[in-house]
Amino acid sequence: MGEEFPSDVYAWGELISENPKVSIETIQAPQELNSRGKNWNDALIEALNSEALAVCISPTHWTDGTLFNLEKIKEKCQQNNILFVIDATQHLGAYGFDIQKIRPDFLVAATYKWLLGPYGTTLAYFGKYFDDGFPLEQTWIGRKNSQDFKNLINYQTDYQEGAFRYNMGEFSNFINLPMVEKALDLLIEWKPVEVQNYAKNLAKPYIERLRNAGYWIENEDFRSAHLFGIRLPKDLKIETIQKALSDEKVFVSYRGNAIRLSINVWNNENNMELFTKILEENIL
């Protein structure tokens, strides 16, 4: 997808450099803001034809929260035998997701975002397509019978069955993994669907005010509530907003020509009121 996170771009570029018969098709974001999310989804679905080999998608786009319809994408992938790859880093933990329903061929999510985990840990799901794959990292623990320490010098050419072979070296991290476990326990208690509902209900009146002030925000059917982009009126410079927010110690992200607002359960009406008021005042 256009304006995708670099990690979802560089690896594919490396792959096609090794196979000149394969190319990357990037589905760029529409320039027209009217029905932007819908049109972007439609363009992606149309591109998933019999010539496509794989699609890599972030369900919640990292720059502006555009939502992509995973069920429709999965349906086209099944029809045309396309590998379905998902980067769910900005999605899991804040949005409901059913792995049994979507069943991607590969899904990955860094834990340090909405999964509330530490840096240096990433969770991944591998479908059956990858059961006999070649791992990026050649670890001793990924080899067959590696649990039998006394025979480690009997070197193995075979890997552990299934996805185990894809674990990073020293994955049994006694600091990070307990932190990830506690974070996941907390999210199970909170429920990602409820995190999404909280963000939606909190933001709703302030989104209306910002639209009335001239800012553009995607229709809620095609954006997430926990992360979304706010595009400025034509004559308002992003530097003006950056300074105004910084002066009041309000911290948001800037991606491309949009303010990226992230909302979690620790945000409240006071936060949203201050943010919205600053943006409104800079229209006057």
C-alpha positions as CSV (number, residue, x, y, z in Angstrom):
1,M,0.0,0.0,0.0
2,G,1.1,3.6,-0.6
3,E,2.9,5.4,2.3
4,E,3.4,2.0,4.0
5,F,5.8,1.6,6.9
6,P,9.4,1.1,5.7
7,S,9.7,-2.3,7.2
8,D,6.9,-3.4,4.9
9,V,8.7,-2.0,1.9
10,Y,12.4,-2.8,2.1
11,A,12.0,-6.6,2.5
12,W,9.8,-6.9,-0.6
13,G,12.3,-4.8,-2.6
14,E,15.1,-7.2,-1.6
15,L,13.0,-10.2,-2.6
16,I,12.2,-9.0,-6.1
17,S,15.9,-8.0,-6.6
18,E,16.6,-11.7,-6.5
19,N,13.8,-12.5,-9.0
20,P,13.5,-10.1,-11.9
21,K,10.4,-11.8,-13.2
22,V,8.5,-10.5,-10.1
23,S,7.5,-6.8,-9.5
24,I,5.9,-4.8,-6.8
25,E,2.6,-3.0,-7.4
26,T,1.9,-0.2,-4.9
27,I,-1.7,0.8,-4.4
28,Q,-1.3,4.5,-3.8
29,A,-3.7,6.5,-1.6
30,P,-6.3,8.5,-3.6
31,Q,-5.5,12.2,-3.9
32,E,-9.1,13.1,-3.6
33,L,-10.3,13.2,0.0
34,N,-13.9,12.6,-0.7
35,S,-14.6,8.8,-0.2
36,R,-10.8,8.3,0.2
37,G,-10.9,5.2,2.3
38,K,-13.6,3.5,0.2
39,N,-11.8,4.3,-3.0
40,W,-8.5,3.0,-1.6
41,N,-10.1,-0.2,-0.5
42,D,-11.8,-0.6,-3.9
43,A,-8.5,-0.1,-5.7
44,L,-6.8,-2.7,-3.6
45,I,-9.5,-5.3,-4.2
46,E,-9.4,-4.7,-7.9
47,A,-5.6,-5.3,-8.0
48,L,-6.0,-8.7,-6.4
49,N,-6.3,-10.6,-9.7
50,S,-4.9,-13.8,-11.0
51,E,-1.5,-12.2,-11.7
52,A,-0.9,-11.3,-8.1
53,L,1.3,-13.6,-6.0
54,A,1.0,-12.0,-2.6
55,V,-0.5,-8.9,-0.8
56,C,1.0,-7.2,2.2
57,I,-1.5,-5.1,4.2
58,S,-1.7,-3.2,7.5
59,P,-5.4,-3.4,8.5
60,T,-5.0,0.0,10.3
61,H,-2.7,2.1,8.1
62,W,0.1,3.5,10.2
63,T,0.0,7.1,8.9
64,D,-3.7,7.9,9.1
65,G,-5.6,4.9,10.5
66,T,-7.3,4.0,7.2
67,L,-9.1,0.7,7.6
68,F,-8.8,-2.1,5.0
69,N,-11.5,-4.8,4.8
70,L,-9.7,-8.0,5.7
71,E,-12.7,-10.2,4.9
72,K,-13.0,-8.9,1.4
73,I,-9.2,-9.1,0.9
74,K,-9.2,-12.7,2.2
75,E,-12.0,-13.6,-0.2
76,K,-10.1,-12.3,-3.2
77,C,-6.9,-14.0,-2.1
78,Q,-8.7,-17.4,-1.9
79,Q,-10.3,-16.9,-5.3
80,N,-6.9,-16.1,-6.9
81,N,-4.5,-18.2,-4.8
82,I,-2.7,-15.1,-3.4
83,L,-0.6,-15.2,-0.2
84,F,-2.2,-13.0,2.4
85,V,0.4,-11.2,4.6
86,I,-0.6,-8.9,7.4
87,D,1.4,-6.4,9.5
88,A,-1.0,-5.9,12.5
89,T,1.4,-3.8,14.6
90,Q,-1.0,-0.8,14.6
91,H,-4.1,-3.0,14.9
92,L,-3.8,-5.8,17.4
93,G,-4.6,-4.8,20.9
94,A,-6.9,-1.9,20.0
95,Y,-9.2,-3.5,17.4
96,G,-11.1,-6.8,17.4
97,F,-9.4,-9.5,15.3
98,D,-10.3,-13.2,14.8
99,I,-7.4,-15.2,13.5
100,Q,-9.7,-18.2,12.8
101,K,-11.9,-16.1,10.6
102,I,-9.3,-14.2,8.6
103,R,-6.7,-17.0,8.5
104,P,-3.8,-15.1,6.9
105,D,-0.8,-16.9,5.5
106,F,1.4,-14.8,7.7
107,L,0.7,-12.2,10.4
108,V,3.2,-10.2,12.4
109,A,2.9,-7.6,15.1
110,A,5.6,-5.8,17.1
111,T,4.4,-5.8,20.7
112,Y,5.6,-2.3,21.7
113,K,2.6,-0.5,20.2
114,W,-1.0,-1.5,21.0
115,L,0.0,-4.9,22.5
116,L,1.7,-2.9,25.3
117,G,4.8,-5.0,25.3
118,P,8.5,-4.0,25.4
119,Y,10.9,-3.2,22.5
120,G,12.6,-6.2,21.0
121,T,9.7,-8.6,20.9
122,T,7.4,-9.4,18.0
123,L,4.6,-12.0,17.7
124,A,3.9,-13.8,14.5
125,Y,1.5,-16.4,13.1
126,F,2.5,-18.7,10.2
127,G,0.0,-20.5,8.1
128,K,0.5,-23.9,6.6
129,Y,2.2,-22.5,3.5
130,F,5.2,-21.8,5.6
131,D,5.4,-25.1,7.5
132,D,8.4,-26.2,5.4
133,G,9.9,-22.8,4.9
134,F,13.5,-21.5,5.2
135,P,14.0,-19.3,8.3
136,L,15.8,-16.0,8.1
137,E,17.9,-16.8,11.1
138,Q,19.8,-20.1,11.3
139,T,19.5,-20.9,15.1
140,W,20.5,-24.0,16.8
141,I,17.2,-24.2,18.7
142,G,15.3,-24.1,15.5
143,R,16.7,-27.5,14.4
144,K,15.2,-30.9,15.0
145,N,15.7,-32.4,18.4
146,S,17.3,-29.2,19.8
147,Q,15.7,-29.9,23.1
148,D,18.1,-32.8,23.6
149,F,21.1,-30.9,24.8
150,K,23.4,-33.9,25.1
151,N,23.1,-34.5,21.4
152,L,23.5,-31.0,20.1
153,I,26.8,-31.9,18.4
154,N,24.9,-34.4,16.3
155,Y,24.1,-31.6,13.8
156,Q,20.7,-31.6,12.1
157,T,19.8,-30.6,8.6
158,D,16.0,-30.7,9.4
159,Y,14.2,-28.0,11.3
160,Q,11.6,-28.2,14.1
161,E,8.2,-28.8,12.8
162,G,5.9,-25.9,11.7
163,A,6.5,-22.3,12.8
164,F,8.9,-23.0,15.6
165,R,11.8,-22.8,13.2
166,Y,11.1,-19.1,12.7
167,N,11.8,-18.1,16.3
168,M,14.6,-15.7,16.8
169,G,17.8,-16.8,18.5
170,E,17.6,-16.6,22.3
171,F,13.9,-16.1,22.0
172,S,13.4,-17.6,25.5
173,N,14.1,-14.1,27.0
174,F,13.4,-14.1,30.8
175,I,12.9,-10.4,30.9
176,N,10.9,-9.5,27.8
177,L,8.6,-12.5,27.6
178,P,7.1,-12.2,31.1
179,M,6.4,-8.6,30.2
180,V,4.6,-9.6,27.0
181,E,2.6,-12.2,28.9
182,K,1.4,-9.7,31.5
183,A,0.5,-7.2,28.7
184,L,-1.5,-9.8,26.9
185,D,-3.3,-10.8,30.1
186,L,-4.2,-7.2,30.6
187,L,-5.5,-6.8,27.0
188,I,-7.6,-10.0,27.4
189,E,-9.1,-8.4,30.5
190,W,-9.7,-5.1,28.7
191,K,-10.9,-6.6,25.4
192,P,-9.6,-4.9,22.3
193,V,-13.1,-4.4,21.1
194,E,-13.8,-2.3,24.2
195,V,-10.6,-0.3,23.7
196,Q,-11.9,0.5,20.2
197,N,-15.3,1.5,21.6
198,Y,-13.8,3.7,24.3
199,A,-11.7,5.6,21.7
200,K,-14.7,5.9,19.4
201,N,-17.0,7.3,22.1
202,L,-14.3,9.6,23.5
203,A,-13.4,11.1,20.2
204,K,-16.8,11.5,18.6
205,P,-17.8,15.0,19.8
206,Y,-14.3,16.4,19.2
207,I,-14.2,15.0,15.7
208,E,-17.4,16.9,14.9
209,R,-15.9,20.1,16.3
210,L,-12.7,19.7,14.2
211,R,-14.7,19.0,11.0
212,N,-16.8,22.1,11.7
213,A,-13.6,24.1,12.1
214,G,-12.4,22.9,8.6
215,Y,-10.2,19.9,9.4
216,W,-10.7,16.7,7.4
217,I,-11.2,13.3,9.1
218,E,-12.1,10.1,7.3
219,N,-15.6,8.6,7.6
220,E,-15.6,6.2,10.6
221,D,-16.5,3.3,8.3
222,F,-13.0,3.5,6.8
223,R,-10.8,4.5,9.7
224,S,-10.0,3.2,13.1
225,A,-11.0,5.0,16.3
226,H,-7.8,4.4,18.2
227,L,-5.5,5.9,15.5
228,F,-6.6,8.3,12.8
229,G,-5.3,11.2,10.6
230,I,-6.4,14.8,10.8
231,R,-5.7,16.8,7.6
232,L,-5.4,20.6,7.8
233,P,-7.3,23.3,6.0
234,K,-5.6,24.4,2.9
235,D,-4.1,27.6,4.2
236,L,-2.9,26.3,7.6
237,K,0.7,25.1,7.8
238,I,1.6,22.0,9.7
239,E,4.5,23.9,11.4
240,T,2.0,26.3,12.9
241,I,0.1,23.4,14.5
242,Q,3.3,21.7,15.7
243,K,4.4,24.8,17.5
244,A,1.0,25.5,19.1
245,L,0.6,21.9,20.4
246,S,4.2,21.8,21.6
247,D,3.8,25.0,23.5
248,E,1.0,23.4,25.5
249,K,2.9,20.2,25.9
250,V,0.4,18.3,23.7
251,F,2.2,15.4,22.0
252,V,0.9,13.9,18.8
253,S,2.6,12.3,15.7
254,Y,2.9,13.8,12.2
255,R,2.9,11.5,9.3
256,G,3.1,13.0,5.8
257,N,0.7,15.9,5.7
258,A,-1.5,14.7,8.5
259,I,-1.6,14.9,12.3
260,R,-1.8,11.3,13.6
261,L,-3.8,11.1,16.7
262,S,-3.6,8.0,18.9
263,I,-6.2,7.3,21.7
264,N,-6.0,4.7,24.4
265,V,-7.9,4.0,27.6
266,W,-5.7,6.4,29.7
267,N,-6.8,9.4,27.5
268,N,-9.8,11.4,28.7
269,E,-12.0,14.3,27.9
270,N,-9.5,16.8,29.3
271,N,-6.8,15.6,26.8
272,M,-9.2,15.8,23.9
273,E,-10.6,19.2,24.9
274,L,-7.1,20.8,25.1
275,F,-6.1,19.2,21.8
276,T,-9.3,20.3,20.0
277,K,-9.2,23.8,21.4
278,I,-5.7,24.4,20.2
279,L,-6.6,23.3,16.7
280,E,-9.8,25.4,16.7
281,E,-7.9,28.5,17.9
282,N,-5.4,28.3,15.1
283,I,-8.2,28.5,12.5
284,L,-9.2,32.0,13.7
